Amino acid sequence: MSNELIQNYLPDMINYQKDAVVSKTIIEKKTGTVTIFAFDKGQGLSEHTAPFDALVQILDGEAEIRISGRPYFLKQGEIIIMPAHEPHALKAVENFKMLLTMIKS
């Protein structure tokens, strides 16, 4: 998938909703998933862990992603990997959309 396609097409597949986190699964296989999320400003996901590495690409806006207590501020076009079994949390600094890719094998 080209970067142009990701930046121009994927963000339009999901809309922001006031005071909410919205998700849409694009691919769901036993070997992994690809999901788009839209976070309204101030919304987030509380600290948790996952059994697999997760790649996050910011499609729009700005997010604070905490991994093992360390904050990372990401904007459109930036990518981060949240390692398996490491506690992480996400919060919308402003409205943001992300592509989450989890590979299970």
N, C-alpha and C positions, 0 to 999 in steps of 0.2 A: 504494500500500500504506500503510495507516494506521500511525501510530506504535504504537497499541495492538496491532495484529496483529503487527508486528515484535517488540515486546517480549514478547508473550504466547505466540506460536505458533512463530516461527522458532527460538528457543533449544532447543525440545523436539525439533527435527528432527535433532539430532546430540548424541552423548554424549561425555563425557570418557573418555579411556583413559590409564591410568597410564604416565607417561614417554613420552607420544606427542603428536603433532599429528595431528588427524583433520580431513578435509575432505569436503564433500558439495556437488557442483555442483547448483544449482537450475535455472539457465538457461544454456545454452551455444549461442550463435549466432555467426555470423561477425562480427557487429558488437559483440559483447561477452559477458561472463559475469557471473553472480551466484553466489557460492560462500559457504557457511557453513564456518567453521573452529572447532574446539575445541582449545585448548592446555592441557595439563596444566601446573601450576605449574613454572616454571623452563625450560620448553620454549620454542622460538622458531624463527624463520627467520633465517638469517645474512644479512649485508648483501648486497644485490643491487640491480639496476635493472630497470625494466620500460619498454617502449616506449610505454606509455599511462598516463594519469592513473588512479589507483585511489582510490576512496572507501571508507573503512573506518568501519563503525559498530559500536561495542562493544555486544554484546547481553547480556553477563554478565561479572562479574569486573573485573579491572584488568590493563592492558597497558602496557608501555613500548614506544613506537614511536620509532625514531631516523630522522630524515630529514636527510641531509647532515651527520651527526654530532651533530645537536641532539636531545636527548631530549624526548619528550612523554609524559606519563602520563595515560592515558585510562581512564575508568570507564564503567559501563553508561549507555547513552543518549548518549554523546559520539561525535562524528564528526570525522574528519580526512581530508584529501586528501593522498595521496602523489603528488607531481608526476612526470610522465614523465621518465625519464633521470636522476633524482636518486637517489643511493644511499639505501636504507632497510633497516631491520631491525626485527624484532618479537620481544618476549620477554614471557612471562607472569609478571607480578609475583605474581599468584595465578591460579588457574584462570580462563581467560577464553574467551568465544566472541565471534566477530566475523562480520559480514556484509561481504564484499568485493565491490564492484561495479567492473568494468573495462569502459569503453566504448572500443571500438577505432576508431570513426569519428565 
